[in-house]
Amino acid sequence: MILQKINEVDINLQFKMSTETNNTINYLNTLIRRESNSITIELYRKPTETGMVIHLTSNHPLGQKISVFLILHKSACNTTNN
């Protein structure tokens, strides 16, 4: 099996194979859903996701705060088709 061969390359780097459950599969930060004749892609967050980001009144530089917002916005726009 190719997965076994890949995992033998470096013991510190291990891959796993995901399978579809109820016509859905999670891949990186997306939830891919297979429907009758189409595929929908949605933003996926793990159940342990707290939604915590840098608070507006924190002592972080303003540029970091703006970057966090822009990255989250871009991720949401690029990974969904809704």
N, C-alpha and C positions, 0 to 999 in steps of 0.2 A: 504494500500500500504506500502511496506517495507521501501521505501524512507522516507515517512512521519514519520514512527516509529523511524527510525534512527535519523532523525532531531529533534525529541522530546527529545532525550537523553540529549543534551546540547545546549542551544540556541546560544552559542558562536561558536559552531562547526556545520556548515550547509553544506550538500552535495547537489549536483545537478545532474540530469541525462542528459547525452549528447545523442543526436541522430545522426544517420548517415545522411550526406548531400552529394549528388552526389557520392555515394559509398565511402566516406571518413569520418573519424572521428579523432579528435585530442585527444590524451591521453598523459598527461604529456608533454614530449618534443618530442613526435613522431606523425607523420601523418600516419595513417593506411589506406591504400587504398585497397578496394576489387575489384578485376578484375575477369574475367570469371572463371578461375579455380585456382586462386592464390591470395595471399595477399602480398602487398609490404609495407615495413616500411621505412619511411624517417624521417630525422631530421626535427622537426617543430619549428619554431620561430613565436611568435606572431607578428602581424603587427606593434606593437609599439616597437619591438626589435631594438635597435640602433647599436648593434654589438660592443659596447664600452667594452673594457677590460682594464686591467692595461697596461699603455704605457711602452715601454721598457726603456725609459729614466726617468721614475717616481722615486720617492724616496722610493718606496717599496723595501723590502729585495729581493734579487735575488731569494731566495727559493720560495717566494710567486708568483713571475712572472713565474717561471718554473712550479709551481703547477697549475696555471690557464691554461697554455698551455696544460699541460698533461691531465687535467680534460676535457677540451674542445675536445681534440683529442680522448680520450677514449670514451667520450659520442658519438661523431660522428661515431666511429668505432663500438660501441656496439648497436646503435639504428638504423642502416641502413643495408639493405641487398644488396646494390649496390656496 
